[in-house]
Amino acid sequence: MEVEGAIYPPAPLNAFLSQLCIYALFGLIALMFIGEQLFKSIDFEPGTKVVVLLKNNFYASVMIAFVLNTLAQQLVATGAFEIEVDNETVFSKLATGRIPTPDILENIAKTYAGEATR
């Protein structure tokens, strides 16, 4: 019997929202470290509220960055544990809401290993 693992894909909307969070995270990091120089280089008023806010609230900005990263990860986490044999689902954590016990895994292995040797 061959065992193969794969990634269960998240919903397309969740994947898109996760990407938006990552882009916002990178934008926030860029503003935190090069915001003032960036605005000066494009002839934007260097004393903008965004730059002042980020400079004066560095720790708050770091916390927002952590929250964005965590949100991005949670959006793509499916929690899936699916067992398929010959394209037939024999166990689904998504359907049952729980992970399989060792007894369930043993029964599945015995059932389908016996079929594989016939």
Buried (B, 14 or more C-beta within 10 A) or exposed (E): EEEEEEEEEBEEEBEEBBEEBBEBBEEBBEBBEEBBEBBEEEEEEBEEEEBEEBEEEEEEBEEBBEEBEEBBEEBBEBEEBBBEBEEEEBBBBEEEEEEBEEEBEEBBBEEBEEEEEE
